[in-house]
Amino acid sequence: MNLPGLAFAAVILFSPPWGAVAAAPHGGSEPASAPVWAELRVLPELSALFGESAGGRKGVVVLRREVPEGGASEVLASDVGQAQRRAAPASTFKVPHAVIALELGLLPDERTIFFRYDGRSRYDLEAWERDMNLRDAVRLSNVEAFRTLAPKIGPERMRRMLERLRFGSARVGSDIRRFWLDGSLQVSALELADFFERLARRTLPVSVDVQNRVADVILLEQRNGRRLYGKTGYAGRADGTGWFAGWVEEKGRICAFAVRLDMRDGTPLEARRETALAALAAAGF
């Protein structure tokens, strides 16, 4: 499917890197359908958001939108190599983390308090120093809350759930409290956009109720018939990886996105969202 008035620099057919068959949904014996092959197109308007034309900004953006004829997804990217390069998901992992905790029944819902502040600890952000439910912990990106939640899931269950969700490398590493920050778990922009597209369409191999709850938690903006869902992430100054991923719904259409920026050169945090919105506009959203 081509977009009117937009030129494409390259067309590449690719298969997602999870193997031929995905994990069985809901722990059943029947495997989930294999990922549909998708057409990856490099869009010059997206490429222009990086490099010299964008003040030297480094990174990538990937967009995924459904092709009505056949049910596959058209994938637009600013750069093929960068779209496939993996990095630590940082706080974007709070979204699959929330899905896993709800699906396993560790949390009954998104409104029940699960993080109890001890009244003494001093965290990176003062806003984290209070009791929180899942909705608050995701929206305030409370790392400490999820560090207490991850050990309750445990390394083996976490790994199995990551494989079931087909999330990135699905590696937990040696530290269950930091694996999404320390580089043990890695994900590419292609994989992250795919995850959010499946959440947007409620096709993850977990209950629809769980997906509805998590989607509601990450709803960022709603105006003029358009809804923006998403989660940012930042791996810290040393690593410099910044993320913004999610999807937009407009007039019955869905477009998932993932932006990864190299922020070691002082790129402001706001650039993650600005880049995503510019990319969506270039693709007609």
C-alpha positions as CSV (number, residue, x, y, z in Angstrom):
1,M,0.0,0.0,0.0
2,N,1.5,3.3,-1.0
3,L,0.8,6.7,0.5
4,P,-0.2,9.4,-1.9
5,G,2.5,11.9,-2.6
6,L,5.2,10.1,-0.7
7,A,8.2,8.5,-2.3
8,F,9.8,5.3,-0.9
9,A,13.6,4.8,-1.1
10,A,13.6,1.1,-0.4
11,V,11.3,-1.9,-0.1
12,I,12.5,-4.9,1.9
13,L,10.5,-8.0,2.9
14,F,11.4,-9.2,6.4
15,S,10.2,-11.7,8.9
16,P,10.3,-10.8,12.6
17,P,13.1,-12.5,14.5
18,W,11.0,-14.6,16.8
19,G,11.2,-17.8,14.8
20,A,8.6,-19.5,12.8
21,V,6.1,-20.2,15.6
22,A,5.2,-18.0,18.5
23,A,4.5,-19.3,22.0
24,A,1.1,-20.7,22.7
25,P,-1.4,-18.2,24.0
26,H,-2.6,-18.6,27.6
27,G,-0.2,-21.4,28.1
28,G,-2.2,-23.7,25.8
29,S,-0.8,-26.6,23.7
30,E,-1.6,-25.0,20.4
31,P,1.0,-22.6,19.1
32,A,0.0,-19.1,18.1
33,S,0.1,-18.1,14.5
34,A,3.5,-17.3,13.0
35,P,4.1,-13.5,12.5
36,V,2.9,-12.3,9.2
37,W,5.7,-11.2,6.8
38,A,5.6,-7.5,6.4
39,E,6.9,-5.0,3.8
40,L,9.5,-2.6,5.2
41,R,9.7,0.7,3.4
42,V,12.2,3.4,4.0
43,L,10.4,6.7,3.8
44,P,12.5,9.8,2.9
45,E,10.3,12.0,5.0
46,L,11.1,9.9,8.0
47,S,14.8,9.8,7.2
48,A,14.8,13.6,7.1
49,L,14.0,13.6,10.9
50,F,17.6,12.5,11.5
51,G,21.1,13.4,10.3
52,E,22.3,16.7,9.0
53,S,18.9,17.9,8.0
54,A,17.8,17.5,11.7
55,G,20.8,19.2,13.3
56,G,22.7,15.9,13.6
57,R,20.1,14.0,15.5
58,K,20.8,10.3,15.7
59,G,18.2,7.5,15.9
60,V,15.4,5.8,14.2
61,V,11.6,5.8,13.8
62,V,9.4,2.9,12.8
63,L,5.7,3.1,12.0
64,R,3.3,0.1,11.5
65,R,-0.1,0.3,9.9
66,E,-2.5,-2.3,8.7
67,V,-2.8,-3.1,5.0
68,P,-6.5,-3.7,4.4
69,E,-5.8,-6.2,1.7
70,G,-4.6,-9.3,3.5
71,G,-4.3,-8.3,7.1
72,A,-0.5,-7.8,7.2
73,S,1.1,-4.5,8.2
74,E,3.0,-2.0,6.2
75,V,6.1,-1.0,8.0
76,L,7.7,2.4,7.4
77,A,11.1,3.3,8.8
78,S,13.7,6.0,8.6
79,D,16.6,3.5,8.3
80,V,16.7,-0.3,7.9
81,G,19.8,-1.0,9.9
82,Q,18.8,1.3,12.8
83,A,15.3,-0.1,12.8
84,Q,16.7,-3.6,13.5
85,R,19.3,-2.6,16.1
86,R,18.4,-3.6,19.6
87,A,18.9,-1.6,22.8
88,A,17.7,-1.8,26.4
89,P,13.9,-0.9,26.5
90,A,14.3,1.1,29.7
91,S,10.9,2.4,30.9
92,T,9.0,1.3,27.8
93,F,9.2,-2.1,29.4
94,K,6.7,-1.0,32.1
95,V,4.0,-1.7,29.5
96,P,4.8,-5.4,29.0
97,H,5.7,-5.6,32.7
98,A,2.2,-4.4,33.5
99,V,0.6,-6.9,31.0
100,I,2.6,-9.7,32.6
101,A,1.7,-8.8,36.2
102,L,-2.0,-8.5,35.4
103,E,-2.1,-11.7,33.3
104,L,-0.4,-13.8,36.0
105,G,-2.9,-12.4,38.6
106,L,-0.2,-10.8,40.7
107,L,-2.2,-7.6,40.5
108,P,-6.0,-7.7,40.5
109,D,-6.4,-4.5,38.5
110,E,-4.7,-1.2,37.7
111,R,-6.2,0.6,40.7
112,T,-5.1,-1.6,43.7
113,I,-2.1,-0.3,45.6
114,F,0.8,-2.6,45.2
115,F,3.8,-0.3,46.0
116,R,4.1,0.8,49.6
117,Y,6.5,3.6,50.3
118,D,8.5,3.0,53.5
119,G,8.5,6.7,54.4
120,R,12.3,6.8,54.6
121,S,13.9,6.0,51.2
122,R,15.0,8.8,48.9
123,Y,14.5,8.0,45.2
124,D,15.6,9.7,42.0
125,L,12.2,11.5,41.9
126,E,10.3,12.8,44.9
127,A,7.1,11.9,43.1
128,W,7.9,8.2,43.6
129,E,7.9,8.6,47.4
130,R,4.3,7.5,48.0
131,D,2.1,4.5,47.8
132,M,1.1,3.7,44.2
133,N,-1.2,1.5,42.1
134,L,-0.3,0.3,38.6
135,R,-1.8,3.3,36.9
136,D,0.3,5.8,39.0
137,A,3.5,3.7,38.7
138,V,3.3,3.6,34.9
139,R,2.4,7.2,34.4
140,L,5.0,8.4,36.9
141,S,7.5,5.9,35.5
142,N,8.3,4.7,39.0
143,V,11.3,2.4,38.6
144,E,11.3,1.5,42.3
145,A,7.7,0.2,42.1
146,F,8.6,-2.2,39.3
147,R,11.8,-3.3,41.0
148,T,9.6,-4.6,43.8
149,L,7.1,-6.2,41.4
150,A,9.6,-8.1,39.2
151,P,10.9,-10.5,41.9
152,K,7.3,-11.5,42.6
153,I,7.1,-12.7,39.0
154,G,10.5,-14.4,39.2
155,P,13.2,-15.0,36.4
156,E,11.7,-18.1,34.9
157,R,8.1,-16.9,34.7
158,M,9.3,-13.6,33.4
159,R,11.3,-15.3,30.7
160,R,8.4,-17.5,29.6
161,M,6.1,-14.5,29.5
162,L,8.6,-12.5,27.4
163,E,8.8,-15.4,24.9
164,R,5.0,-15.7,24.9
165,L,4.7,-11.9,24.2
166,R,7.5,-12.1,21.6
167,F,9.2,-9.2,23.3
168,G,12.7,-8.5,22.0
169,S,15.5,-10.8,23.1
170,A,13.4,-12.2,26.0
171,R,16.5,-12.4,28.2
172,V,16.2,-11.7,31.9
173,G,19.9,-12.0,32.9
174,S,21.1,-12.3,36.4
175,D,19.3,-9.3,38.1
176,I,15.5,-9.6,38.1
177,R,15.3,-6.1,39.4
178,R,17.2,-4.4,36.6
179,F,17.3,-6.6,33.5
180,W,15.3,-4.1,31.4
181,L,17.8,-1.3,32.3
182,D,21.1,-3.1,32.3
183,G,21.1,-4.4,28.8
184,S,20.2,-8.0,29.5
185,L,16.8,-7.5,27.8
186,Q,17.0,-5.7,24.4
187,V,14.5,-4.7,21.8
188,S,14.6,-3.1,18.4
189,A,12.3,-0.3,17.2
190,L,10.8,-2.8,14.8
191,E,10.0,-5.2,17.6
192,L,8.7,-2.5,19.9
193,A,6.4,-1.1,17.3
194,D,5.1,-4.6,16.6
195,F,4.4,-5.2,20.3
196,F,2.4,-1.9,20.6
197,E,0.5,-2.6,17.4
198,R,-0.6,-6.0,18.8
199,L,-1.6,-4.3,22.1
200,A,-3.5,-1.7,20.1
201,R,-5.4,-4.4,18.2
202,R,-5.8,-6.6,21.3
203,T,-4.0,-9.5,19.7
204,L,-1.4,-10.2,22.3
205,P,-1.6,-13.8,23.7
206,V,-3.1,-12.6,27.0
207,S,-6.7,-11.8,28.0
208,V,-8.5,-9.0,26.2
209,D,-9.4,-7.6,29.6
210,V,-5.7,-7.2,30.6
211,Q,-5.0,-5.5,27.3
212,N,-7.9,-3.1,27.7
213,R,-6.7,-2.2,31.2
214,V,-3.1,-1.5,30.1
215,A,-4.2,0.4,27.1
216,D,-6.3,2.7,29.3
217,V,-3.3,3.3,31.6
218,I,-1.1,4.5,28.8
219,L,-3.7,6.8,27.1
220,L,-1.9,10.1,27.0
221,E,-4.1,12.4,25.0
222,Q,-7.6,12.4,23.5
223,R,-8.8,15.2,21.3
224,N,-10.8,15.8,18.1
225,G,-11.5,12.1,17.6
226,R,-7.8,11.2,18.0
227,R,-6.3,9.1,20.8
228,L,-2.6,8.9,21.5
229,Y,-1.2,6.0,23.6
230,G,2.4,5.6,24.6
231,K,5.3,5.3,27.0
232,T,8.7,6.9,27.1
233,G,11.9,5.4,28.2
234,Y,15.4,6.7,29.0
235,A,18.4,4.4,29.7
236,G,20.5,7.1,31.4
237,R,23.3,9.4,30.5
238,A,25.9,6.7,30.0
239,D,23.9,4.7,27.6
240,G,22.0,7.6,26.1
241,T,19.1,5.6,24.6
242,G,15.8,7.4,24.6
243,W,12.5,5.8,23.6
244,F,8.9,6.8,22.8
245,A,6.6,4.1,21.6
246,G,2.9,3.5,21.4
247,W,0.1,4.1,18.8
248,V,-2.4,6.6,17.6
249,E,-6.0,5.9,16.8
250,E,-7.9,8.2,14.4
251,K,-11.1,7.6,12.4
252,G,-10.9,3.8,12.9
253,R,-7.3,3.7,11.8
254,I,-4.3,2.6,14.0
255,C,-0.7,3.4,13.5
256,A,1.9,2.0,15.9
257,F,5.2,3.7,16.3
258,A,8.6,3.4,18.0
259,V,11.2,6.2,18.2
260,R,14.7,5.5,19.5
261,L,17.1,8.5,19.9
262,D,20.8,8.7,20.9
263,M,20.6,11.4,23.6
264,R,24.3,11.4,24.7
265,D,24.8,14.6,22.7
266,G,22.4,16.6,24.9
267,T,19.3,15.9,22.9
268,P,16.3,17.0,25.1
269,L,13.9,14.5,26.4
270,E,11.1,16.3,24.7
271,A,12.6,15.3,21.3
272,R,11.3,11.8,21.7
273,R,7.7,12.8,21.5
274,E,8.3,15.6,19.0
275,T,10.0,13.1,16.6
276,A,7.2,10.6,16.9
277,L,4.5,13.2,16.2
278,A,6.5,14.5,13.2
279,A,6.8,11.0,11.9
280,L,3.1,10.3,12.3
281,A,2.2,13.6,10.5
282,A,4.5,12.6,7.6
283,A,2.5,9.4,7.3
284,G,-0.8,11.1,7.3
285,F,-1.8,10.9,11.0
